[in-house]
Amino acid sequence: MAAEVSPLTSWTFDPIQLTGLALLGFLYYRRVATLAARGVPVDALPYVGRLRVLGHPLIALPLWAFNLYIWHLPALYEAALHHDAIHALEHTLFFACGALFWAAVLEPLPGPAWFGSGAKLLYIVVARVVGMVLANVMLWSSGVFYSTYDHAARWGITPQSDQGIAGSVMMIVDSIVTISAIAWLFLKLAGESELRQRLIEEGHDPAIATRAVRYGRGEELASR
């Protein structure tokens, strides 16, 4: 009789967690493409307008942070480990809240007028601080938060060391994402400032120039 393999020492591919998200993404892409071909704005989809508020930066950021922390509470973390449905829900919410968070930055739909590249820089920094706090708690904690790992050795690593490694990985990923996003926004901000100033000097209304530059239509406005 073969020995039972512990789920903590093996990895399996579970399509259930990905199929639903992939299907929704594909259907949304097809609908957006159809509307674009008809010249109809994306926000004319029946339910998107109602959900648009979730992409507001003052909602998307707290929602993302709340979701990140609540799934790291021992009770929910353990439940996700032992129940496939909860595990699928966990990853679905991570994806959804992450998509809303980045939608505020990338603006597939126009965001608030005040949320320009400078505000987006602060938004990214705040989010990374939130993530780094959780990572540091896991890295420097003297105890083990999750009983499942407390009773199982992984590859000869103690549960506390394993938890610390998880915190380190979170910090590294957060750092890479933060540096990349900030570098992109700094370059974008510099280019926008220069083009906006040129448009204003050419006699364009400052508000119109700002909006055109923000959504990549600055050169088009300059050529008029």
N, CA and C atoms as a LAMMPS dump frame, in Angstrom:
ITEM: TIMESTEP
0
ITEM: NUMBER OF ATOMS
672
ITEM: BOX BOUNDS ff ff ff
-5.0000000000000000e+02 5.0000000000000000e+02
-5.0000000000000000e+02 5.0000000000000000e+02
-5.0000000000000000e+02 5.0000000000000000e+02
ITEM: ATOMS id mol type element x y z
1 1 1 N 0.856 -1.187 0
2 1 2 C 0 0 0
3 1 3 C 0.891 1.234 0
4 2 1 N 0.621 2.132 -0.939
5 2 2 C 1.457 3.332 -1.074
6 2 3 C 1.206 4.286 0.074
7 3 1 N 2.256 4.943 0.486
8 3 2 C 2.12 5.918 1.569
9 3 3 C 1.357 7.134 1.087
10 4 1 N 0.54 7.675 1.935
11 4 2 C -0.251 8.861 1.586
12 4 3 C 0.669 10.08 1.531
13 5 1 N 0.528 10.86 0.487
14 5 2 C 1.361 12.05 0.317
15 5 3 C 0.674 13.231 0.968
16 6 1 N 1.36 13.895 1.829
17 6 2 C 0.794 15.058 2.507
18 6 3 C 0.578 16.189 1.523
19 7 1 N -0.573 16.883 1.579
20 7 2 C -0.821 17.995 0.668
21 7 3 C 0.15 19.138 0.882
22 8 1 N 0.862 19.13 2
23 8 2 C 1.8 20.215 2.261
24 8 3 C 3.153 19.97 1.615
25 9 1 N 3.38 18.752 1.085
26 9 2 C 4.671 18.457 0.47
27 9 3 C 4.536 18.15 -1.008
28 10 1 N 3.359 18.401 -1.582
29 10 2 C 3.145 18.154 -3.004
30 10 3 C 2.392 19.314 -3.618
31 11 1 N 2.404 19.354 -4.945
32 11 2 C 1.717 20.425 -5.664
33 11 3 C 0.929 19.814 -6.792
34 12 1 N -0.316 20.22 -6.938
35 12 2 C -1.16 19.732 -8.027
36 12 3 C -1.799 20.913 -8.73
37 13 1 N -2.109 20.709 -9.994
38 13 2 C -2.77 21.751 -10.78
39 13 3 C -4.267 21.563 -10.665
40 14 1 N -4.969 22.572 -10.196
41 14 2 C -6.407 22.489 -10.019
42 14 3 C -7.083 23.5 -10.939
43 15 1 N -7.643 23.052 -12.076
44 15 2 C -8.237 23.989 -13.04
45 15 3 C -9.499 24.668 -12.552
46 16 1 N -10.117 24.135 -11.498
47 16 2 C -11.36 24.734 -11.014
48 16 3 C -11.157 26.196 -10.622
49 17 1 N -10.003 26.507 -10.064
50 17 2 C -9.737 27.864 -9.599
51 17 3 C -9.486 28.834 -10.745
52 18 1 N -9.145 28.313 -11.915
53 18 2 C -8.777 29.166 -13.041
54 18 3 C -9.842 29.233 -14.133
55 19 1 N -10.615 28.164 -14.283
56 19 2 C -11.561 28.093 -15.391
57 19 3 C -12.588 29.207 -15.347
58 20 1 N -13.181 29.423 -14.178
59 20 2 C -14.2 30.469 -14.056
60 20 3 C -13.659 31.844 -14.373
61 21 1 N -12.471 32.149 -13.832
62 21 2 C -11.864 33.46 -14.081
63 21 3 C -11.514 33.632 -15.551
64 22 1 N -10.97 32.571 -16.158
65 22 2 C -10.607 32.646 -17.569
66 22 3 C -11.837 32.853 -18.437
67 23 1 N -12.915 32.175 -18.112
68 23 2 C -14.148 32.306 -18.887
69 23 3 C -14.721 33.713 -18.77
70 24 1 N -14.776 34.237 -17.558
71 24 2 C -15.287 35.594 -17.365
72 24 3 C -14.424 36.617 -18.099
73 25 1 N -13.107 36.447 -18.018
74 25 2 C -12.208 37.359 -18.709
75 25 3 C -12.402 37.316 -20.211
76 26 1 N -12.577 36.099 -20.759
77 26 2 C -12.772 35.957 -22.202
78 26 3 C -14.082 36.589 -22.648
79 27 1 N -15.157 36.348 -21.903
80 27 2 C -16.455 36.918 -22.252
81 27 3 C -16.426 38.441 -22.173
82 28 1 N -15.747 38.969 -21.154
83 28 2 C -15.641 40.422 -21.034
84 28 3 C -14.843 41.002 -22.198
85 29 1 N -13.753 40.33 -22.559
86 29 2 C -12.941 40.784 -23.686
87 29 3 C -13.755 40.798 -24.98
88 30 1 N -14.541 39.735 -25.226
89 30 2 C -15.342 39.671 -26.438
90 30 3 C -16.378 40.781 -26.469
91 31 1 N -17.003 41.048 -25.307
92 31 2 C -18.035 42.092 -25.256
93 31 3 C -17.421 43.464 -25.486
94 32 1 N -16.266 43.726 -24.891
95 32 2 C -15.587 45.007 -25.09
96 32 3 C -15.199 45.184 -26.555
97 33 1 N -14.695 44.122 -27.177
98 33 2 C -14.309 44.191 -28.583
99 33 3 C -15.514 44.472 -29.468
100 34 1 N -16.639 43.843 -29.155
101 34 2 C -17.861 44.069 -29.935
102 34 3 C -18.338 45.513 -29.812
103 35 1 N -18.329 46.021 -28.582
104 35 2 C -18.755 47.406 -28.363
105 35 3 C -17.816 48.39 -29.038
106 36 1 N -16.531 48.102 -28.997
107 36 2 C -15.566 48.985 -29.637
108 36 3 C -15.805 49.043 -31.144
109 37 1 N -16.127 47.885 -31.742
110 37 2 C -16.392 47.849 -33.181
111 37 3 C -17.638 48.648 -33.546
112 38 1 N -18.581 48.735 -32.612
113 38 2 C -19.811 49.488 -32.859
114 38 3 C -19.68 50.963 -32.5
115 39 1 N -18.551 51.318 -31.893
116 39 2 C -18.367 52.697 -31.46
117 39 3 C -19.138 53.051 -30.219
118 40 1 N -19.471 52.028 -29.413
119 40 2 C -20.238 52.245 -28.171
120 40 3 C -19.264 52.222 -26.995
121 41 1 N -19.351 53.18 -26.058
122 41 2 C -18.436 53.185 -24.904
123 41 3 C -18.526 51.898 -24.103
124 42 1 N -17.404 51.511 -23.507
125 42 2 C -17.354 50.284 -22.714
126 42 3 C -18.319 50.335 -21.547
127 43 1 N -18.481 51.52 -20.932
128 43 2 C -19.326 51.596 -19.742
129 43 3 C -20.811 51.522 -20.061
130 44 1 N -21.181 51.265 -21.359
131 44 2 C -22.581 51.023 -21.693
132 44 3 C -22.916 49.513 -21.481
133 45 1 N -22.072 48.667 -20.968
134 45 2 C -22.491 47.322 -20.561
135 45 3 C -23.449 47.456 -19.395
136 46 1 N -24.533 46.548 -19.32
137 46 2 C -25.616 46.747 -18.33
138 46 3 C -25.177 46.828 -16.881
139 47 1 N -24.214 45.957 -16.476
140 47 2 C -23.886 45.879 -15.055
141 47 3 C -22.547 46.507 -14.707
142 48 1 N -21.732 46.793 -15.713
143 48 2 C -20.415 47.349 -15.443
144 48 3 C -20.515 48.7 -14.76
145 49 1 N -21.47 49.523 -15.216
146 49 2 C -21.629 50.849 -14.631
147 49 3 C -21.887 50.799 -13.138
148 50 1 N -22.671 49.812 -12.699
149 50 2 C -22.984 49.683 -11.271
150 50 3 C -21.776 49.242 -10.456
151 51 1 N -20.924 48.415 -11.08
152 51 2 C -19.75 47.904 -10.376
153 51 3 C -18.544 48.822 -10.487
154 52 1 N -18.671 49.863 -11.304
155 52 2 C -17.544 50.745 -11.557
156 52 3 C -17.02 51.398 -10.287
157 53 1 N -17.906 51.602 -9.329
158 53 2 C -17.511 52.243 -8.081
159 53 3 C -16.43 51.436 -7.366
160 54 1 N -16.393 50.124 -7.578
161 54 2 C -15.393 49.287 -6.918
162 54 3 C -13.983 49.573 -7.418
163 55 1 N -13.875 50.175 -8.604
164 55 2 C -12.577 50.528 -9.14
165 55 3 C -12.094 51.899 -8.73
166 56 1 N -12.889 52.618 -7.95
167 56 2 C -12.465 53.923 -7.435
168 56 3 C -11.287 53.705 -6.484
169 57 1 N -10.218 54.491 -6.61
170 57 2 C -9.023 54.247 -5.782
171 57 3 C -9.284 54.242 -4.285
172 58 1 N -10.232 55.059 -3.819
173 58 2 C -10.508 55.099 -2.384
174 58 3 C -11.334 53.908 -1.911
175 59 1 N -11.806 53.109 -2.844
176 59 2 C -12.518 51.873 -2.511
177 59 3 C -11.661 50.659 -2.857
178 60 1 N -11.012 50.705 -4.018
179 60 2 C -10.216 49.557 -4.476
180 60 3 C -9.06 49.253 -3.529
181 61 1 N -8.381 50.28 -3.031
182 61 2 C -7.239 50.057 -2.138
183 61 3 C -7.652 49.447 -0.801
184 62 1 N -8.638 50.017 -0.081
185 62 2 C -9.059 49.371 1.178
186 62 3 C -9.618 47.969 0.954
187 63 1 N -10.332 47.771 -0.155
188 63 2 C -10.903 46.452 -0.446
189 63 3 C -9.79 45.428 -0.67
190 64 1 N -8.767 45.829 -1.426
191 64 2 C -7.621 44.943 -1.665
192 64 3 C -6.892 44.628 -0.353
193 65 1 N -6.668 45.648 0.47
194 65 2 C -5.956 45.46 1.736
195 65 3 C -6.752 44.566 2.691
196 66 1 N -8.053 44.812 2.783
197 66 2 C -8.907 43.998 3.653
198 66 3 C -8.885 42.542 3.222
199 67 1 N -9.001 42.312 1.921
200 67 2 C -8.998 40.945 1.397
201 67 3 C -7.658 40.255 1.658
202 68 1 N -6.561 40.997 1.496
203 68 2 C -5.231 40.431 1.738
204 68 3 C -5.082 39.966 3.181
205 69 1 N -5.507 40.801 4.108
206 69 2 C -5.312 40.485 5.522
207 69 3 C -6.279 39.427 6.034
208 70 1 N -7.517 39.497 5.572
209 70 2 C -8.514 38.582 6.149
210 70 3 C -8.215 37.131 5.771
211 71 1 N -7.626 36.916 4.579
212 71 2 C -7.308 35.541 4.182
213 71 3 C -6.05 35.022 4.863
214 72 1 N -5.336 35.89 5.554
215 72 2 C -4.183 35.438 6.334
216 72 3 C -4.528 35.221 7.806
217 73 1 N -5.785 35.432 8.177
218 73 2 C -6.211 35.053 9.517
219 73 3 C -6.186 33.531 9.623
220 74 1 N -5.714 32.995 10.737
221 74 2 C -5.572 31.533 10.845
222 74 3 C -6.822 30.742 10.481
223 75 1 N -7.987 31.18 10.928
224 75 2 C -9.212 30.406 10.677
225 75 3 C -9.5 30.278 9.187
226 76 1 N -9.428 31.392 8.467
227 76 2 C -9.717 31.352 7.037
228 76 3 C -8.587 30.675 6.255
229 77 1 N -7.357 30.903 6.685
230 77 2 C -6.219 30.269 6.014
231 77 3 C -6.316 28.753 6.11
232 78 1 N -6.615 28.257 7.315
233 78 2 C -6.742 26.818 7.517
234 78 3 C -7.932 26.254 6.741
235 79 1 N -9.025 27.017 6.697
236 79 2 C -10.205 26.553 5.958
237 79 3 C -9.897 26.419 4.473
238 80 1 N -9.139 27.359 3.936
239 80 2 C -8.772 27.296 2.517
240 80 3 C -7.861 26.101 2.231
241 81 1 N -7.031 25.73 3.198
242 81 2 C -6.143 24.579 3.019
243 81 3 C -6.906 23.26 2.964
244 82 1 N -8.012 23.189 3.681
245 82 2 C -8.7 21.915 3.83
246 82 3 C -9.995 21.797 3.03
247 83 1 N -10.44 22.862 2.398
248 83 2 C -11.689 22.816 1.634
249 83 3 C -11.469 23.438 0.257
250 84 1 N -11.658 22.648 -0.781
251 84 2 C -11.394 23.117 -2.143
252 84 3 C -12.242 24.326 -2.526
253 85 1 N -13.496 24.326 -2.12
254 85 2 C -14.387 25.427 -2.493
255 85 3 C -13.916 26.746 -1.883
256 86 1 N -13.499 26.698 -0.616
257 86 2 C -13.004 27.907 0.042
258 86 3 C -11.679 28.334 -0.572
259 87 1 N -10.856 27.346 -0.923
260 87 2 C -9.58 27.645 -1.572
261 87 3 C -9.817 28.351 -2.906
262 88 1 N -10.796 27.852 -3.674
263 88 2 C -11.129 28.485 -4.955
264 88 3 C -11.658 29.899 -4.738
265 89 1 N -12.505 30.074 -3.712
266 89 2 C -13.03 31.401 -3.396
267 89 3 C -11.909 32.357 -3.021
268 90 1 N -10.951 31.86 -2.245
269 90 2 C -9.814 32.686 -1.83
270 90 3 C -9.065 33.235 -3.041
271 91 1 N -8.734 32.361 -3.979
272 91 2 C -7.971 32.799 -5.148
273 91 3 C -8.797 33.669 -6.086
274 92 1 N -10.089 33.393 -6.151
275 92 2 C -10.966 34.233 -6.964
276 92 3 C -11.003 35.663 -6.421
277 93 1 N -11.094 35.782 -5.096
278 93 2 C -11.126 37.111 -4.478
279 93 3 C -9.769 37.81 -4.578
280 94 1 N -8.69 37.042 -4.45
281 94 2 C -7.368 37.644 -4.649
282 94 3 C -7.249 38.226 -6.06
283 95 1 N -7.694 37.471 -7.037
284 95 2 C -7.632 37.942 -8.422
285 95 3 C -8.538 39.15 -8.632
286 96 1 N -9.779 39.058 -8.145
287 96 2 C -10.746 40.137 -8.354
288 96 3 C -10.298 41.431 -7.678
289 97 1 N -9.868 41.339 -6.422
290 97 2 C -9.437 42.542 -5.698
291 97 3 C -8.141 43.106 -6.286
292 98 1 N -7.265 42.217 -6.74
293 98 2 C -6.055 42.682 -7.405
294 98 3 C -6.363 43.391 -8.712
295 99 1 N -7.323 42.848 -9.471
296 99 2 C -7.722 43.482 -10.736
297 99 3 C -8.326 44.859 -10.488
298 100 1 N -9.154 44.984 -9.458
299 100 2 C -9.742 46.282 -9.12
300 100 3 C -8.66 47.271 -8.687
301 101 1 N -7.696 46.771 -7.906
302 101 2 C -6.603 47.631 -7.446
303 101 3 C -5.831 48.214 -8.625
304 102 1 N -5.449 47.365 -9.581
305 102 2 C -4.659 47.824 -10.718
306 102 3 C -5.515 48.561 -11.747
307 103 1 N -6.813 48.286 -11.773
308 103 2 C -7.697 49.028 -12.684
309 103 3 C -7.691 50.508 -12.344
310 104 1 N -7.577 50.823 -11.045
311 104 2 C -7.514 52.232 -10.643
312 104 3 C -6.261 52.911 -11.186
313 105 1 N -5.183 52.142 -11.339
314 105 2 C -3.921 52.689 -11.847
315 105 3 C -3.902 52.745 -13.367
316 106 1 N -4.325 51.658 -14.005
317 106 2 C -4.248 51.554 -15.461
318 106 3 C -5.426 52.228 -16.162
319 107 1 N -6.528 52.415 -15.444
320 107 2 C -7.713 53.116 -15.935
321 107 3 C -8.257 52.574 -17.265
322 108 1 N -8.728 51.324 -17.299
323 108 2 C -9.463 50.875 -18.48
324 108 3 C -10.744 51.678 -18.652
325 109 1 N -11.268 52.192 -17.533
326 109 2 C -12.349 53.177 -17.537
327 109 3 C -11.831 54.422 -16.824
328 110 1 N -12.211 55.612 -17.286
329 110 2 C -11.685 56.849 -16.684
330 110 3 C -11.928 56.914 -15.188
331 111 1 N -10.902 57.337 -14.452
332 111 2 C -11.003 57.466 -13.008
333 111 3 C -11.276 58.902 -12.594
334 112 1 N -11.228 59.193 -11.297
335 112 2 C -11.45 60.561 -10.817
336 112 3 C -10.421 61.527 -11.394
337 113 1 N -10.849 62.757 -11.6
338 113 2 C -9.959 63.758 -12.206
339 113 3 C -8.715 64 -11.357
340 114 1 N -8.847 63.889 -10.036
341 114 2 C -7.715 64.172 -9.146
342 114 3 C -6.69 63.042 -9.103
343 115 1 N -7.069 61.874 -9.637
344 115 2 C -6.193 60.705 -9.503
345 115 3 C -5.26 60.599 -10.712
346 116 1 N -4.345 61.562 -10.803
347 116 2 C -3.36 61.553 -11.87
348 116 3 C -2.148 60.721 -11.508
349 117 1 N -1.081 60.857 -12.279
350 117 2 C 0.114 60.031 -12.07
351 117 3 C 0.752 60.269 -10.705
352 118 1 N 0.737 61.513 -10.226
353 118 2 C 1.293 61.802 -8.906
354 118 3 C 0.534 61.099 -7.802
355 119 1 N -0.809 61.148 -7.864
356 119 2 C -1.631 60.468 -6.865
357 119 3 C -1.463 58.953 -6.96
358 120 1 N -1.265 58.463 -8.175
359 120 2 C -1.062 57.026 -8.357
360 120 3 C 0.243 56.561 -7.719
361 121 1 N 1.255 57.408 -7.751
362 121 2 C 2.511 57.076 -7.072
363 121 3 C 2.279 56.849 -5.586
364 122 1 N 1.555 57.767 -4.958
365 122 2 C 1.251 57.639 -3.534
366 122 3 C 0.407 56.398 -3.27
367 123 1 N -0.53 56.124 -4.148
368 123 2 C -1.416 54.956 -4.054
369 123 3 C -0.595 53.662 -4.032
370 124 1 N 0.378 53.566 -4.948
371 124 2 C 1.233 52.379 -5.018
372 124 3 C 2.075 52.243 -3.75
373 125 1 N 2.627 53.353 -3.287
374 125 2 C 3.472 53.324 -2.087
375 125 3 C 2.668 52.869 -0.869
376 126 1 N 1.463 53.405 -0.709
377 126 2 C 0.609 53.015 0.422
378 126 3 C 0.304 51.518 0.369
379 127 1 N -0.02 51.024 -0.826
380 127 2 C -0.333 49.602 -0.977
381 127 3 C 0.862 48.734 -0.613
382 128 1 N 2.046 49.156 -1.03
383 128 2 C 3.235 48.363 -0.727
384 128 3 C 3.553 48.375 0.762
385 129 1 N 3.297 49.499 1.436
386 129 2 C 3.491 49.551 2.885
387 129 3 C 2.55 48.562 3.576
388 130 1 N 1.304 48.522 3.105
389 130 2 C 0.329 47.573 3.663
390 130 3 C 0.82 46.14 3.503
391 131 1 N 1.321 45.809 2.315
392 131 2 C 1.826 44.463 2.081
393 131 3 C 3.082 44.166 2.872
394 132 1 N 3.954 45.162 3.003
395 132 2 C 5.215 44.959 3.724
396 132 3 C 4.985 44.732 5.216
397 133 1 N 3.962 45.348 5.77
398 133 2 C 3.657 45.137 7.191
399 133 3 C 3.324 43.666 7.434
400 134 1 N 2.466 43.102 6.577
401 134 2 C 2.107 41.692 6.724
402 134 3 C 3.326 40.791 6.524
403 135 1 N 4.141 41.117 5.536
404 135 2 C 5.346 40.321 5.276
405 135 3 C 6.296 40.343 6.46
406 136 1 N 6.466 41.496 7.069
407 136 2 C 7.366 41.606 8.221
408 136 3 C 6.829 40.869 9.436
409 137 1 N 5.512 40.878 9.611
410 137 2 C 4.917 40.127 10.72
411 137 3 C 5.24 38.647 10.577
412 138 1 N 5.113 38.128 9.359
413 138 2 C 5.4 36.715 9.119
414 138 3 C 6.894 36.422 9.244
415 139 1 N 7.705 37.375 8.794
416 139 2 C 9.154 37.164 8.799
417 139 3 C 9.733 37.155 10.208
418 140 1 N 9.275 38.069 11.054
419 140 2 C 9.912 38.26 12.358
420 140 3 C 9.138 37.677 13.536
421 141 1 N 8 37.059 13.273
422 141 2 C 7.21 36.5 14.367
423 141 3 C 7.962 35.359 15.057
424 142 1 N 7.821 35.299 16.375
425 142 2 C 8.485 34.236 17.139
426 142 3 C 7.62 32.99 17.249
427 143 1 N 6.373 33.074 16.753
428 143 2 C 5.474 31.922 16.801
429 143 3 C 4.978 31.56 15.415
430 144 1 N 4.319 30.413 15.318
431 144 2 C 3.752 29.946 14.053
432 144 3 C 2.257 30.215 14.064
433 145 1 N 1.756 30.857 13.035
434 145 2 C 0.351 31.267 13.007
435 145 3 C -0.605 30.141 12.621
436 146 1 N -0.142 29.196 11.819
437 146 2 C -1.05 28.221 11.225
438 146 3 C -0.714 26.815 11.747
439 147 1 N -1.678 26.202 12.419
440 147 2 C -1.445 24.926 13.086
441 147 3 C -1.094 23.809 12.107
442 148 1 N -1.576 23.894 10.887
443 148 2 C -1.263 22.858 9.899
444 148 3 C 0.232 22.759 9.684
445 149 1 N 0.886 23.895 9.538
446 149 2 C 2.327 23.899 9.329
447 149 3 C 3.092 23.609 10.618
448 150 1 N 2.467 23.898 11.737
449 150 2 C 3.118 23.651 13.018
450 150 3 C 3.29 22.151 13.279
451 151 1 N 2.458 21.335 12.62
452 151 2 C 2.513 19.893 12.845
453 151 3 C 3.096 19.132 11.659
454 152 1 N 3.671 19.866 10.717
455 152 2 C 4.216 19.185 9.535
456 152 3 C 5.544 19.808 9.135
457 153 1 N 6.558 18.966 8.983
458 153 2 C 7.86 19.447 8.526
459 153 3 C 7.858 19.504 7.006
460 154 1 N 8.468 20.531 6.451
461 154 2 C 8.514 20.675 4.995
462 154 3 C 9.958 20.72 4.537
463 155 1 N 10.385 19.676 3.822
464 155 2 C 11.722 19.62 3.239
465 155 3 C 12.818 19.879 4.289
466 156 1 N 12.581 19.434 5.519
467 156 2 C 13.576 19.608 6.565
468 156 3 C 13.629 21.011 7.137
469 157 1 N 12.643 21.853 6.814
470 157 2 C 12.6 23.231 7.315
471 157 3 C 11.598 23.302 8.46
472 158 1 N 11.96 23.968 9.528
473 158 2 C 11.038 24.105 10.655
474 158 3 C 9.857 24.99 10.248
475 159 1 N 8.69 24.802 10.852
476 159 2 C 7.527 25.615 10.527
477 159 3 C 7.795 27.118 10.653
478 160 1 N 8.54 27.5 11.702
479 160 2 C 8.823 28.928 11.884
480 160 3 C 9.716 29.461 10.763
481 161 1 N 10.708 28.664 10.346
482 161 2 C 11.573 29.079 9.24
483 161 3 C 10.782 29.169 7.937
484 162 1 N 9.871 28.218 7.749
485 162 2 C 9.025 28.205 6.556
486 162 3 C 8.17 29.474 6.493
487 163 1 N 7.628 29.843 7.634
488 163 2 C 6.822 31.055 7.705
489 163 3 C 7.666 32.292 7.42
490 164 1 N 8.889 32.294 7.943
491 164 2 C 9.784 33.415 7.667
492 164 3 C 10.158 33.518 6.201
493 165 1 N 10.356 32.36 5.559
494 165 2 C 10.668 32.357 4.128
495 165 3 C 9.492 32.924 3.332
496 166 1 N 8.276 32.563 3.748
497 166 2 C 7.081 33.098 3.083
498 166 3 C 7.044 34.621 3.18
499 167 1 N 7.369 35.14 4.373
500 167 2 C 7.412 36.596 4.541
501 167 3 C 8.48 37.232 3.668
502 168 1 N 9.627 36.561 3.542
503 168 2 C 10.712 37.087 2.703
504 168 3 C 10.307 37.137 1.238
505 169 1 N 9.638 36.078 0.781
506 169 2 C 9.167 36.044 -0.61
507 169 3 C 8.178 37.178 -0.868
508 170 1 N 7.274 37.396 0.088
509 170 2 C 6.313 38.495 -0.056
510 170 3 C 7.035 39.833 -0.171
511 171 1 N 8.059 40.029 0.636
512 171 2 C 8.805 41.285 0.606
513 171 3 C 9.529 41.477 -0.726
514 172 1 N 10.121 40.403 -1.237
515 172 2 C 10.85 40.494 -2.509
516 172 3 C 9.898 40.825 -3.651
517 173 1 N 8.781 40.107 -3.705
518 173 2 C 7.795 40.36 -4.767
519 173 3 C 7.254 41.779 -4.668
520 174 1 N 6.919 42.211 -3.445
521 174 2 C 6.424 43.569 -3.24
522 174 3 C 7.439 44.604 -3.713
523 175 1 N 8.71 44.361 -3.416
524 175 2 C 9.761 45.306 -3.81
525 175 3 C 9.881 45.408 -5.323
526 176 1 N 9.848 44.255 -5.997
527 176 2 C 9.958 44.254 -7.458
528 176 3 C 8.782 44.988 -8.095
529 177 1 N 7.582 44.686 -7.61
530 177 2 C 6.383 45.336 -8.154
531 177 3 C 6.415 46.833 -7.894
532 178 1 N 6.804 47.21 -6.673
533 178 2 C 6.839 48.626 -6.313
534 178 3 C 7.836 49.399 -7.156
535 179 1 N 9.049 48.883 -7.272
536 179 2 C 10.083 49.571 -8.049
537 179 3 C 9.662 49.708 -9.509
538 180 1 N 9.11 48.643 -10.07
539 180 2 C 8.68 48.678 -11.467
540 180 3 C 7.56 49.685 -11.684
541 181 1 N 6.564 49.654 -10.801
542 181 2 C 5.422 50.551 -10.945
543 181 3 C 5.826 52.011 -10.747
544 182 1 N 6.665 52.268 -9.758
545 182 2 C 7.089 53.638 -9.497
546 182 3 C 7.944 54.177 -10.644
547 183 1 N 8.827 53.336 -11.172
548 183 2 C 9.656 53.768 -12.306
549 183 3 C 8.779 54.122 -13.504
550 184 1 N 7.792 53.275 -13.775
551 184 2 C 6.867 53.541 -14.886
552 184 3 C 6.092 54.837 -14.667
553 185 1 N 5.591 55.036 -13.459
554 185 2 C 4.803 56.234 -13.176
555 185 3 C 5.657 57.501 -13.207
556 186 1 N 6.899 57.418 -12.75
557 186 2 C 7.792 58.577 -12.808
558 186 3 C 8.046 58.988 -14.255
559 187 1 N 8.325 58.01 -15.108
560 187 2 C 8.553 58.304 -16.516
561 187 3 C 7.289 58.866 -17.165
562 188 1 N 6.152 58.286 -16.814
563 188 2 C 4.875 58.753 -17.349
564 188 3 C 4.587 60.173 -16.884
565 189 1 N 4.848 60.445 -15.61
566 189 2 C 4.603 61.769 -15.054
567 189 3 C 5.483 62.819 -15.725
568 190 1 N 6.742 62.478 -15.962
569 190 2 C 7.658 63.417 -16.613
570 190 3 C 7.206 63.724 -18.04
571 191 1 N 6.829 62.678 -18.768
572 191 2 C 6.366 62.884 -20.142
573 191 3 C 5.074 63.674 -20.195
574 192 1 N 4.162 63.393 -19.274
575 192 2 C 2.887 64.101 -19.251
576 192 3 C 3.087 65.577 -18.927
577 193 1 N 3.958 65.87 -17.978
578 193 2 C 4.19 67.264 -17.581
579 193 3 C 4.734 68.085 -18.749
580 194 1 N 5.678 67.502 -19.473
581 194 2 C 6.283 68.204 -20.605
582 194 3 C 5.266 68.451 -21.717
583 195 1 N 4.489 67.42 -22.062
584 195 2 C 3.497 67.562 -23.133
585 195 3 C 2.374 68.493 -22.722
586 196 1 N 1.934 68.404 -21.477
587 196 2 C 0.868 69.283 -20.988
588 196 3 C 1.299 70.744 -21.056
589 197 1 N 2.516 71.019 -20.64
590 197 2 C 3.021 72.39 -20.68
591 197 3 C 3.075 72.914 -22.114
592 198 1 N 3.486 72.052 -23.038
593 198 2 C 3.555 72.464 -24.441
594 198 3 C 2.171 72.784 -24.988
595 199 1 N 1.189 71.978 -24.633
596 199 2 C -0.173 72.211 -25.101
597 199 3 C -0.74 73.517 -24.549
598 200 1 N -0.454 73.796 -23.279
599 200 2 C -0.937 75.043 -22.671
600 200 3 C -0.288 76.242 -23.341
601 201 1 N 1.011 76.132 -23.625
602 201 2 C 1.712 77.232 -24.301
603 201 3 C 1.194 77.454 -25.714
604 202 1 N 0.626 76.401 -26.321
605 202 2 C 0.05 76.536 -27.652
606 202 3 C -1.357 77.116 -27.616
607 203 1 N -1.878 77.346 -26.417
608 203 2 C -3.174 77.994 -26.281
609 203 3 C -4.326 77.087 -25.929
610 204 1 N -4.061 75.833 -25.649
611 204 2 C -5.136 74.911 -25.285
612 204 3 C -5.557 75.114 -23.833
613 205 1 N -6.825 74.862 -23.563
614 205 2 C -7.341 74.98 -22.205
615 205 3 C -6.602 74.003 -21.287
616 206 1 N -6.118 74.452 -20.116
617 206 2 C -5.347 73.573 -19.221
618 206 3 C -6.075 72.296 -18.832
619 207 1 N -7.383 72.401 -18.545
620 207 2 C -8.142 71.215 -18.147
621 207 3 C -8.238 70.215 -19.29
622 208 1 N -8.491 70.732 -20.494
623 208 2 C -8.582 69.858 -21.663
624 208 3 C -7.217 69.238 -21.97
625 209 1 N -6.169 70.045 -21.849
626 209 2 C -4.818 69.544 -22.101
627 209 3 C -4.449 68.446 -21.109
628 210 1 N -4.786 68.652 -19.84
629 210 2 C -4.487 67.66 -18.804
630 210 3 C -5.187 66.336 -19.08
631 211 1 N -6.45 66.406 -19.417
632 211 2 C -7.219 65.185 -19.687
633 211 3 C -6.716 64.472 -20.943
634 212 1 N -6.421 65.24 -21.979
635 212 2 C -5.925 64.631 -23.222
636 212 3 C -4.598 63.911 -22.991
637 213 1 N -3.698 64.538 -22.263
638 213 2 C -2.396 63.935 -21.979
639 213 3 C -2.556 62.691 -21.12
640 214 1 N -3.422 62.774 -20.135
641 214 2 C -3.621 61.65 -19.207
642 214 3 C -4.088 60.391 -19.919
643 215 1 N -4.923 60.548 -20.946
644 215 2 C -5.475 59.392 -21.637
645 215 3 C -4.854 59.16 -23.003
646 216 1 N -3.61 59.668 -23.176
647 216 2 C -2.84 59.339 -24.372
648 216 3 C -3.277 60.031 -25.639
649 217 1 N -3.994 61.154 -25.514
650 217 2 C -4.454 61.875 -26.705
651 217 3 C -3.818 63.25 -26.82
652 218 1 N -2.699 63.432 -26.116
653 218 2 C -2.023 64.719 -26.136
654 218 3 C -1.502 65.103 -27.509
655 219 1 N -0.845 64.175 -28.194
656 219 2 C -0.313 64.46 -29.515
657 219 3 C -1.418 64.728 -30.517
658 220 1 N -2.522 64.012 -30.361
659 220 2 C -3.678 64.244 -31.228
660 220 3 C -4.219 65.652 -31.038
661 221 1 N -4.279 66.113 -29.795
662 221 2 C -4.74 67.478 -29.531
663 221 3 C -3.745 68.491 -30.074
664 222 1 N -2.468 68.209 -29.972
665 222 2 C -1.444 69.138 -30.458
666 222 3 C -1.491 69.3 -31.973
667 223 1 N -1.948 68.264 -32.666
668 223 2 C -1.955 68.331 -34.127
669 223 3 C -3.158 69.051 -34.684
670 224 1 N -4.113 69.418 -33.844
671 224 2 C -5.31 70.113 -34.321
672 224 3 C -5.007 71.574 -34.641
